[in-house]
Each structure stands twice: as structure tokens, then as C-alpha cells.
Amino acid sequence: MISVIINSHNSEPDLAHTLGALVPAAAEGVVKEVVVVDAQSDDNSRLLADAAGCVWLESPSNRGERWAMGARQARRGDWLLFLPPNAVLETGWFHEAATFIERAERSGSAHRLAAAFRLRYDAYGLQARLAESFAVARSQLLGMPYCNQGLLIHRSFYEALGGHKPLPEMEDMDLAKRIGRSRMVFLRSAAVCPEPPFSGGMIRELRKTVARFCVGTLRVPPRLVLRLHG
């Protein structure tokens, strides 16, 4: 049913938790394979992926190209789930995902719908809760989920949209923009991100917020934002 594509780089600790959350879904036959596309890590990510039975690919290319490579190599699932290595899907996520898939296929909408999970942070405190609320409001309003929320999409729809473009950043927003708000479904199940908001620094996060605002709200092409904003 689902081929999971994970884009990693020196992600060993996070990857262990992400893969662990996929085990029950694999046991139920919902997840058919996991493809890990790695940017030549120098930690033990490959050993971990091998032990979990994942397909392992390596590429020095940018993030957008690695997503696209994973999609091309995934063979066993009609649906593709793009998932970063620091997003842990909460218990029972695959039941809701399977229901979405069944309804989409039964109604003939599989080739024009995609789905994302709700974003939740592991961090405690008001700042994390406010960040979650902002993510929900932004995603629902613009139909542009964060990369950490994952993306579930039928292979035929993904290919018809042209897949991920070769962008080093904001490749998730670029694809979501082509999917469109009316064709994006938000699931109740959460993708839990261990990284607290603003852990990369306030200035860096503000720069990212401004860039995403330009793409999501002002509809500036991601390539132009990356060229101007970095």
C-alpha cells in the first residue's frame, strides 16, 4: 500500500525513532517498504537502516533531488509517504492513513488528493504549543504543511505534478503549492518532531518564516526566494 521515503543526513538518533514508529504499520501490511536516501552520512545511519530492512541509497545531491530519487526507487507501494528522519508518527497513525487511502481510491480521488499529518513538538512549554498552533493555522489556511508533517500522495498524482524539484530548501512548499489547498487533506494523527521551535536560533527561524511567507502567502516562486533570500 505505502512506500515510505526518508531523506537523511547524519540522522542516526532520530532515524531510530522514526523507523520504530513504522514497524506496526509494516506488521499490518500497510507499509510495504522503506527507502532511505542519504546524503553520505558518516554516522551509523546505514547500519541502522540495514538492520531495519530498509532500501539504502546514497546521493550527494540536494534535498529535492534526493526525495525524487527515493520516489523513483520505491517499487512496492502505490502510495508514497515522504517523511523526514526527525518526524515520529504517533501510535496508530496507519489506521487513519489507510482509511484516507481507501476512501480516496473508492471515490476515484486518489489521483488528485494528498494528505499530511498534524505537527506536534516533543518540547514542553508555551513556546512549543504556540508553534504548534501557528503550524496548524498556517497549514490549514495555505494548504502548505511543513516538511516535518510528512506527505502522503499517490504515485500517479506525484508523477503528474512533476515530483520534487531539485531545490536545496523549500522543496516541500514548492510541491505543496502545485498540489493546491483544495487537494490537501490534513489528518488528525500527528507527526511528532523532537526539535523545539527556534532551536536553530531566533534569527535563522525568522528568516525561514519570512521566506515561507513569501512562497505561501505572496506566491513568490521558491527558486526566486532561494536566490534572493538564501
C-alpha positions in Angstrom: 0.0 0.0 0.0 2.6 2.6 1.1 6.3 3.1 0.2 8.0 5.3 2.8 10.8 7.6 1.6 13.1 9.1 4.2 15.7 11.8 3.4 18.6 11.6 5.9 21.9 13.1 6.7 23.8 12.1 9.9 20.4 11.3 11.4 21.1 8.1 13.4 19.4 9.0 16.7 16.3 10.5 15.1 16.1 7.8 12.4 15.9 5.0 15.0 12.7 6.5 16.5 11.2 7.3 13.0 11.7 3.7 11.8 10.4 2.3 15.1 7.1 4.1 14.5 6.8 2.3 11.1 7.1 -1.2 12.5 3.5 -1.7 13.5 2.3 -0.4 10.1 4.7 -2.9 8.4 3.4 -5.7 10.5 -0.2 -4.9 9.4 0.9 -4.8 5.7 0.2 -1.0 5.4 3.9 -0.1 4.9 5.4 -2.3 2.1 8.9 -0.8 2.0 11.1 1.9 3.5 13.6 3.7 1.2 16.2 5.8 3.0 18.0 8.3 0.7 21.1 9.5 2.5 23.4 12.5 1.8 26.6 10.4 2.5 26.4 10.4 6.3 29.4 9.5 8.4 27.5 8.1 11.4 25.8 4.7 11.7 22.7 5.5 9.8 23.4 2.9 7.2 23.8 0.1 9.7 20.6 1.1 11.4 18.7 1.2 8.1 20.1 -2.2 7.1 19.1 -3.7 10.4 15.6 -2.4 9.9 15.4 -3.9 6.3 15.3 -0.6 4.5 16.4 0.1 1.0 19.5 2.3 1.3 20.5 4.8 -1.4 23.3 7.4 -1.2 23.4 10.7 -3.2 25.4 13.9 -2.7 22.7 15.9 -4.5 20.4 18.4 -2.9 17.4 17.6 -0.8 14.8 17.9 -3.6 16.8 15.6 -5.8 17.1 13.0 -3.0 13.3 13.0 -2.5 12.8 12.4 -6.2 15.4 9.6 -6.3 13.7 7.8 -3.4 10.3 8.1 -5.2 11.9 6.6 -8.4 13.4 3.7 -6.5 10.3 2.9 -4.4 8.6 0.0 -6.2 6.2 -1.8 -3.8 3.6 0.8 -2.8 1.1 2.7 -5.0 1.2 5.5 -2.3 4.3 7.4 -1.3 4.9 8.8 2.2 7.7 11.4 2.3 9.0 11.6 5.8 12.0 13.4 7.4 14.1 11.4 9.8 13.1 13.6 12.8 9.3 13.1 12.5 7.9 10.2 14.6 4.4 9.3 13.6 2.2 8.7 16.7 0.8 5.3 17.6 -2.0 4.1 15.3 -1.2 6.6 12.6 -1.5 4.0 9.9 -5.2 3.2 10.7 -6.2 6.8 9.7 -3.8 6.8 6.7 -5.3 3.5 5.5 -8.8 4.9 5.9 -7.8 8.0 3.8 -6.3 5.8 1.1 -9.4 3.5 0.9 -11.8 6.5 0.7 -9.7 8.2 -1.9 -9.5 5.1 -4.1 -13.1 4.2 -3.6 -14.2 7.7 -4.6 -11.8 7.9 -7.6 -9.9 10.8 -6.0 -6.6 9.1 -5.5 -5.1 10.9 -8.4 -5.9 14.3 -7.1 -5.6 14.2 -3.3 -2.7 14.3 -0.9 -2.6 14.2 2.9 -0.3 15.5 5.7 -0.2 14.8 9.4 -0.7 17.3 12.2 2.6 18.7 13.6 3.4 18.3 17.3 6.6 19.1 19.2 8.1 16.9 21.9 9.2 20.1 23.7 7.3 21.3 26.8 6.2 24.8 27.5 4.1 27.6 26.0 6.5 28.3 23.1 6.1 24.8 21.7 2.3 24.9 22.0 2.2 28.3 20.3 4.4 27.0 17.5 2.1 24.0 17.0 -1.0 26.3 16.9 0.8 28.5 14.3 1.7 25.5 12.2 -1.9 24.2 12.2 -3.3 27.6 11.3 -0.8 28.2 8.5 -1.2 24.7 7.1 -5.0 24.8 7.1 -5.1 28.3 5.6 -2.5 28.0 2.9 -2.6 24.2 2.4 1.2 24.1 2.8 2.3 21.7 5.5 5.8 21.7 6.9 8.2 19.0 5.7 8.0 17.6 9.2 4.3 16.8 8.8 5.1 14.3 6.1 3.3 14.0 2.8 1.2 11.0 1.7 0.4 11.1 -2.1 -0.4 8.5 -4.8 2.4 7.8 -7.1 0.4 8.8 -10.2 -0.5 12.1 -8.7 3.1 12.8 -7.7 4.4 12.0 -11.1 1.7 14.1 -12.8 2.8 17.1 -10.7 6.4 16.6 -11.8 7.6 15.3 -8.4 10.1 17.2 -6.2 12.1 19.8 -8.0 15.9 20.0 -7.5 15.8 22.6 -4.8 18.1 22.7 -1.7 15.4 24.1 0.5 11.6 24.7 0.4 11.2 21.8 -1.9 8.3 20.8 0.3 6.5 24.1 -0.2 7.1 24.0 -3.9 5.4 20.7 -4.2 2.6 21.7 -1.8 2.0 24.8 -3.9 1.5 22.6 -7.0 -0.9 20.3 -5.1 -3.1 23.2 -4.0 -5.1 23.9 -0.9 -8.3 22.3 -2.1 -6.5 19.0 -2.8 -4.6 18.8 0.5 -6.2 16.7 3.4 -5.0 17.1 7.0 -5.1 14.0 9.1 -5.8 14.1 12.8 -2.8 11.8 13.6 0.4 13.7 14.5 3.9 13.7 13.3 6.0 14.4 16.5 9.1 16.5 15.9 11.7 16.4 18.7 13.3 19.6 17.7 11.9 22.5 19.7 10.9 25.7 17.8 13.7 28.2 17.4 16.4 25.6 18.4 18.3 26.7 15.3 18.4 30.3 16.5 15.9 33.1 16.5 17.4 34.9 13.5 17.6 31.8 11.4 14.0 30.8 12.2 12.7 34.3 11.4 14.5 34.2 8.1 12.8 30.8 7.3 9.4 32.2 8.4 9.8 35.2 6.1 10.9 33.0 3.2 7.9 30.7 3.7 5.6 33.6 4.0 6.8 34.9 0.6 6.2 31.5 -1.0 2.9 30.6 0.8 1.1 33.9 1.0 2.7 36.1 -1.7 3.1 33.2 -4.1 6.6 34.1 -4.9 8.3 31.2 -6.8 10.6 29.2 -4.4 13.5 29.4 -6.8 13.4 33.2 -6.7 13.1 33.3 -2.9 16.1 31.0 -2.5 18.1 33.1 -4.9 17.3 36.4 -3.1 17.0 35.1 0.5 19.4 32.2 0.7 
